[in-house]
């Protein structure tokens, strides 16, 4: 929920940066070089790194930074005369307006900074809690998978030698692996065929490896493929077997 709100807030942040840049451009020309208003361009550029992530928001950062720099150079090139000034303004009135502008700008910047700092803290806290939950869930799933696997070994009367033999075949990606697997788990593949007739030989091979509670990294290493490739195969397999997305696929395989 917080992440969705953060994505929506990006548009607001971009609009605020553009608005503040235009305000600086206007008042730096209105009050002239001696007012020093144009110096606000630089903290505005520095603030980009705080509000956006360079890895994911690179285009936004570059675009806004370019826009700010263009406004700065236009202001300098025009010699701070983009907007007509009332030369009849009294000195004390001029200084008072400039002071009000600087105070207002500072308060506005503080309020915006504080708001988005709190938003980032909330998002960071949410991500931290989510990571902790996922870590606990992974440990719980691994424990449950190991329990299911041991129960299957007991049901199929597999000895330690049998387990070691089939694991070695899996590790070598031996063509004999699937045949040996079927001899140890004679009911597994027929049950899968009953669930879906769309499974091909590579799908059966992947299911057999997951039945041995091998994770994605191990399967990738044993089959000499990439982790991304294995994840793609798991995704297609999930669709073929119509496995609900809230159920971990290995746990589903072990429960058959």
BAVOLUM-255148 format. One record per residue (C-alpha): x negated, y negated, z negated; residue number from 1. Coordinates in pm, whole numbers. Layout:
% BAVOLUM-255148
<site u="X" v="Y" w="Z" seq="NUM"/>
...
% end
This chain:
% BAVOLUM-255148
<site u="0" v="0" w="0" seq="1"/>
<site u="-276" v="-243" w="-95" seq="2"/>
<site u="-470" v="-162" w="220" seq="3"/>
<site u="-169" v="-244" w="437" seq="4"/>
<site u="-126" v="-574" w="254" seq="5"/>
<site u="-496" v="-648" w="303" seq="6"/>
<site u="-464" v="-599" w="678" seq="7"/>
<site u="-166" v="-838" w="682" seq="8"/>
<site u="-362" v="-1090" w="477" seq="9"/>
<site u="-638" v="-1098" w="740" seq="10"/>
<site u="-414" v="-1304" w="968" seq="11"/>
<site u="-345" v="-1546" w="683" seq="12"/>
<site u="-717" v="-1572" w="604" seq="13"/>
<site u="-800" v="-1642" w="970" seq="14"/>
<site u="-530" v="-1911" w="985" seq="15"/>
<site u="-665" v="-2070" w="664" seq="16"/>
<site u="-1020" v="-2081" w="804" seq="17"/>
<site u="-900" v="-2243" w="1127" seq="18"/>
<site u="-687" v="-2493" w="933" seq="19"/>
<site u="-973" v="-2589" w="699" seq="20"/>
<site u="-1210" v="-2626" w="994" seq="21"/>
<site u="-967" v="-2862" w="1166" seq="22"/>
<site u="-920" v="-3058" w="843" seq="23"/>
<site u="-1297" v="-3099" w="810" seq="24"/>
<site u="-1321" v="-3206" w="1174" seq="25"/>
<site u="-1050" v="-3466" w="1133" seq="26"/>
<site u="-1170" v="-3622" w="808" seq="27"/>
<site u="-1538" v="-3613" w="898" seq="28"/>
<site u="-1450" v="-3826" w="1202" seq="29"/>
<site u="-1204" v="-4040" w="1010" seq="30"/>
<site u="-1443" v="-4126" w="727" seq="31"/>
<site u="-1764" v="-4107" w="929" seq="32"/>
<site u="-2104" v="-3954" w="880" seq="33"/>
<site u="-2173" v="-4137" w="555" seq="34"/>
<site u="-1884" v="-3957" w="382" seq="35"/>
<site u="-2062" v="-3622" w="406" seq="36"/>
<site u="-1735" v="-3439" w="479" seq="37"/>
<site u="-1900" v="-3256" w="769" seq="38"/>
<site u="-2117" v="-3071" w="516" seq="39"/>
<site u="-1813" v="-2859" w="429" seq="40"/>
<site u="-1864" v="-2675" w="759" seq="41"/>
<site u="-2156" v="-2483" w="609" seq="42"/>
<site u="-1986" v="-2334" w="299" seq="43"/>
<site u="-1697" v="-2247" w="529" seq="44"/>
<site u="-1931" v="-2038" w="746" seq="45"/>
<site u="-2089" v="-1877" w="438" seq="46"/>
<site u="-1743" v="-1784" w="309" seq="47"/>
<site u="-1685" v="-1563" w="614" seq="48"/>
<site u="-1917" v="-1297" w="478" seq="49"/>
<site u="-1718" v="-1290" w="156" seq="50"/>
<site u="-1371" v="-1257" w="306" seq="51"/>
<site u="-1454" v="-1015" w="589" seq="52"/>
<site u="-1652" v="-694" w="625" seq="53"/>
<site u="-1929" v="-710" w="885" seq="54"/>
<site u="-1879" v="-343" w="984" seq="55"/>
<site u="-1506" v="-363" w="1052" seq="56"/>
<site u="-1447" v="-736" w="1116" seq="57"/>
<site u="-1750" v="-821" w="1328" seq="58"/>
<site u="-1543" v="-976" w="1609" seq="59"/>
<site u="-1342" v="-1187" w="1366" seq="60"/>
<site u="-1657" v="-1313" w="1191" seq="61"/>
<site u="-1831" v="-1401" w="1517" seq="62"/>
<site u="-1519" v="-1569" w="1659" seq="63"/>
<site u="-1455" v="-1783" w="1351" seq="64"/>
<site u="-1823" v="-1869" w="1311" seq="65"/>
<site u="-1837" v="-1976" w="1676" seq="66"/>
<site u="-1522" v="-2186" w="1634" seq="67"/>
<site u="-1663" v="-2359" w="1325" seq="68"/>
<site u="-1998" v="-2427" w="1494" seq="69"/>
<site u="-1826" v="-2563" w="1806" seq="70"/>
<site u="-1622" v="-2803" w="1590" seq="71"/>
<site u="-1941" v="-2909" w="1411" seq="72"/>
<site u="-2131" v="-2978" w="1734" seq="73"/>
<site u="-1837" v="-3161" w="1889" seq="74"/>
<site u="-1815" v="-3380" w="1578" seq="75"/>
<site u="-2189" v="-3452" w="1588" seq="76"/>
<site u="-2191" v="-3510" w="1965" seq="77"/>
<site u="-1904" v="-3757" w="1938" seq="78"/>
<site u="-2095" v="-3943" w="1665" seq="79"/>
<site u="-1801" v="-3893" w="1427" seq="80"/>
<site u="-1560" v="-4088" w="1650" seq="81"/>
<site u="-1315" v="-3819" w="1754" seq="82"/>
<site u="-1038" v="-4004" w="1573" seq="83"/>
<site u="-995" v="-4379" w="1549" seq="84"/>
<site u="-1063" v="-4529" w="1211" seq="85"/>
<site u="-902" v="-4830" w="1056" seq="86"/>
<site u="-1201" v="-5057" w="1016" seq="87"/>
<site u="-996" v="-5281" w="794" seq="88"/>
<site u="-984" v="-5030" w="510" seq="89"/>
<site u="-1119" v="-5182" w="195" seq="90"/>
<site u="-1429" v="-5029" w="46" seq="91"/>
<site u="-1270" v="-4927" w="-283" seq="92"/>
<site u="-968" v="-4786" w="-102" seq="93"/>
<site u="-1199" v="-4596" w="131" seq="94"/>
<site u="-1394" v="-4448" w="-160" seq="95"/>
<site u="-1076" v="-4357" w="-344" seq="96"/>
<site u="-936" v="-4168" w="-43" seq="97"/>
<site u="-1265" v="-3990" w="5" seq="98"/>
<site u="-1275" v="-3886" w="-360" seq="99"/>
<site u="-915" v="-3756" w="-343" seq="100"/>
<site u="-1002" v="-3563" w="-27" seq="101"/>
<site u="-1308" v="-3401" w="-184" seq="102"/>
<site u="-1123" v="-3308" w="-504" seq="103"/>
<site u="-826" v="-3169" w="-310" seq="104"/>
<site u="-1052" v="-2973" w="-79" seq="105"/>
<site u="-1248" v="-2830" w="-373" seq="106"/>
<site u="-933" v="-2726" w="-560" seq="107"/>
<site u="-787" v="-2569" w="-246" seq="108"/>
<site u="-1107" v="-2374" w="-182" seq="109"/>
<site u="-1115" v="-2257" w="-546" seq="110"/>
<site u="-753" v="-2138" w="-539" seq="111"/>
<site u="-804" v="-1951" w="-210" seq="112"/>
<site u="-1129" v="-1795" w="-333" seq="113"/>
<site u="-975" v="-1686" w="-662" seq="114"/>
<site u="-671" v="-1535" w="-493" seq="115"/>
<site u="-869" v="-1326" w="-247" seq="116"/>
<site u="-1128" v="-1228" w="-509" seq="117"/>
<site u="-845" v="-1080" w="-714" seq="118"/>
<site u="-704" v="-909" w="-405" seq="119"/>
<site u="-1042" v="-753" w="-331" seq="120"/>
<site u="-1076" v="-641" w="-691" seq="121"/>
<site u="-735" v="-476" w="-671" seq="122"/>
<site u="-827" v="-301" w="-347" seq="123"/>
<site u="-1162" v="-188" w="-487" seq="124"/>
<site u="-991" v="-53" w="-799" seq="125"/>
<site u="-729" v="124" w="-588" seq="126"/>
<site u="-999" v="284" w="-369" seq="127"/>
<site u="-1197" v="388" w="-677" seq="128"/>
<site u="-893" v="556" w="-833" seq="129"/>
<site u="-804" v="721" w="-501" seq="130"/>
<site u="-1160" v="856" w="-467" seq="131"/>
<site u="-1147" v="995" w="-821" seq="132"/>
<site u="-811" v="1157" w="-748" seq="133"/>
<site u="-939" v="1307" w="-423" seq="134"/>
<site u="-1254" v="1437" w="-594" seq="135"/>
<site u="-1045" v="1605" w="-866" seq="136"/>
<site u="-809" v="1744" w="-602" seq="137"/>
<site u="-1101" v="1886" w="-399" seq="138"/>
<site u="-1238" v="2060" w="-708" seq="139"/>
<site u="-893" v="2194" w="-788" seq="140"/>
<site u="-844" v="2319" w="-430" seq="141"/>
<site u="-1185" v="2486" w="-427" seq="142"/>
<site u="-1105" v="2663" w="-753" seq="143"/>
<site u="-768" v="2775" w="-622" seq="144"/>
<site u="-920" v="2888" w="-291" seq="145"/>
<site u="-1182" v="3092" w="-472" seq="146"/>
<site u="-911" v="3254" w="-683" seq="147"/>
<site u="-706" v="3339" w="-374" seq="148"/>
<site u="-1012" v="3475" w="-194" seq="149"/>
<site u="-1108" v="3698" w="-488" seq="150"/>
<site u="-754" v="3832" w="-509" seq="151"/>
<site u="-764" v="3913" w="-136" seq="152"/>
<site u="-1096" v="4093" w="-178" seq="153"/>
<site u="-942" v="4300" w="-456" seq="154"/>
<site u="-629" v="4378" w="-253" seq="155"/>
<site u="-842" v="4494" w="41" seq="156"/>
<site u="-1077" v="4691" w="-189" seq="157"/>
<site u="-1383" v="4504" w="-62" seq="158"/>
<site u="-1714" v="4576" w="-233" seq="159"/>
<site u="-1997" v="4328" w="-276" seq="160"/>
<site u="-2177" v="4504" w="9" seq="161"/>
<site u="-1876" v="4459" w="238" seq="162"/>
<site u="-1855" v="4090" w="153" seq="163"/>
<site u="-2228" v="4040" w="207" seq="164"/>
<site u="-2209" v="4220" w="541" seq="165"/>
<site u="-1924" v="4013" w="682" seq="166"/>
<site u="-2076" v="3690" w="553" seq="167"/>
<site u="-2402" v="3768" w="732" seq="168"/>
<site u="-2212" v="3832" w="1056" seq="169"/>
<site u="-2028" v="3501" w="1013" seq="170"/>
<site u="-2352" v="3316" w="942" seq="171"/>
<site u="-2512" v="3455" w="1259" seq="172"/>
<site u="-2194" v="3387" w="1460" seq="173"/>
<site u="-2220" v="3749" w="1570" seq="174"/>
<site u="-1962" v="3860" w="1835" seq="175"/>
<site u="-1906" v="4165" w="1616" seq="176"/>
<site u="-1785" v="3938" w="1331" seq="177"/>
<site u="-1417" v="3925" w="1430" seq="178"/>
<site u="-1401" v="4302" w="1487" seq="179"/>
<site u="-1553" v="4367" w="1144" seq="180"/>
<site u="-1324" v="4110" w="988" seq="181"/>
<site u="-1019" v="4289" w="1127" seq="182"/>
<site u="-1135" v="4615" w="975" seq="183"/>
<site u="-1153" v="4447" w="633" seq="184"/>
<site u="-835" v="4239" w="675" seq="185"/>
<site u="-614" v="4449" w="903" seq="186"/>
<site u="-292" v="4257" w="830" seq="187"/>
<site u="-424" v="3902" w="862" seq="188"/>
<site u="-433" v="3844" w="1239" seq="189"/>
<site u="-102" v="4026" w="1305" seq="190"/>
<site u="64" v="3795" w="1051" seq="191"/>
<site u="-80" v="3493" w="1230" seq="192"/>
<site u="54" v="3625" w="1561" seq="193"/>
<site u="398" v="3651" w="1403" seq="194"/>
<site u="378" v="3288" w="1296" seq="195"/>
<site u="250" v="3165" w="1632" seq="196"/>
<site u="182" v="3344" w="1960" seq="197"/>
<site u="-18" v="3045" w="2088" seq="198"/>
<site u="-342" v="3138" w="1910" seq="199"/>
<site u="-638" v="3216" w="2133" seq="200"/>
<site u="-953" v="3409" w="2040" seq="201"/>
<site u="-1139" v="3097" w="1918" seq="202"/>
<site u="-841" v="3010" w="1695" seq="203"/>
<site u="-849" v="3358" w="1543" seq="204"/>
<site u="-1222" v="3327" w="1488" seq="205"/>
<site u="-1175" v="2993" w="1307" seq="206"/>
<site u="-894" v="3135" w="1094" seq="207"/>
<site u="-1112" v="3433" w="999" seq="208"/>
<site u="-1389" v="3201" w="883" seq="209"/>
<site u="-1145" v="2993" w="680" seq="210"/>
<site u="-1010" v="3317" w="531" seq="211"/>
<site u="-1359" v="3368" w="391" seq="212"/>
<site u="-1325" v="3022" w="231" seq="213"/>
<site u="-1594" v="2865" w="449" seq="214"/>
<site u="-1569" v="2484" w="459" seq="215"/>
<site u="-1596" v="2262" w="766" seq="216"/>
<site u="-1967" v="2199" w="721" seq="217"/>
<site u="-2046" v="2570" w="690" seq="218"/>
<site u="-1833" v="2662" w="993" seq="219"/>
<site u="-2007" v="2395" w="1199" seq="220"/>
<site u="-2348" v="2528" w="1096" seq="221"/>
<site u="-2256" v="2894" w="1158" seq="222"/>
<site u="-2102" v="2827" w="1500" seq="223"/>
<site u="-2370" v="2575" w="1605" seq="224"/>
<site u="-2114" v="2297" w="1660" seq="225"/>
<site u="-2050" v="1957" w="1507" seq="226"/>
<site u="-1835" v="1883" w="1204" seq="227"/>
<site u="-1615" v="1661" w="1421" seq="228"/>
<site u="-1561" v="1949" w="1664" seq="229"/>
<site u="-1454" v="2182" w="1383" seq="230"/>
<site u="-1219" v="1917" w="1243" seq="231"/>
<site u="-1061" v="1878" w="1589" seq="232"/>
<site u="-1012" v="2255" w="1614" seq="233"/>
<site u="-854" v="2257" w="1268" seq="234"/>
<site u="-620" v="1978" w="1372" seq="235"/>
<site u="-506" v="2168" w="1683" seq="236"/>
<site u="-472" v="2486" w="1480" seq="237"/>
<site u="-257" v="2308" w="1223" seq="238"/>
<site u="-19" v="2202" w="1502" seq="239"/>
<site u="-3" v="2552" w="1652" seq="240"/>
<site u="74" v="2709" w="1315" seq="241"/>
<site u="305" v="2421" w="1215" seq="242"/>
<site u="126" v="2373" w="882" seq="243"/>
<site u="266" v="2079" w="678" seq="244"/>
<site u="20" v="1789" w="651" seq="245"/>
<site u="48" v="1778" w="274" seq="246"/>
<site u="-95" v="2132" w="248" seq="247"/>
<site u="-469" v="2195" w="278" seq="248"/>
<site u="-522" v="2423" w="577" seq="249"/>
<site u="-776" v="2658" w="415" seq="250"/>
<site u="-549" v="2710" w="117" seq="251"/>
<site u="-262" v="2787" w="356" seq="252"/>
<site u="-479" v="3042" w="540" seq="253"/>
<site u="-585" v="3207" w="213" seq="254"/>
<site u="-223" v="3239" w="102" seq="255"/>
<site u="-129" v="3462" w="398" seq="256"/>
% end
